[in-house]
């Protein structure tokens, strides 16, 4: 069976899940509010997200190459 995934989306989702676990699901440590309706990752969270994203993207890309 073949399954098609968007590697960018999956790597992003997995990286975000790692942030939630790392910060024990504490939104105050993950997000900072830019305005009433807009937030972004804190600097520390963004750095960790980038590391985990790269990790998962490379992992998934490697799987793709192995399977093709």
Helices and strands as residue ranges (DSSP letters): H 7-22, H 27-30, E 31-35, E 38-41, H 43-67
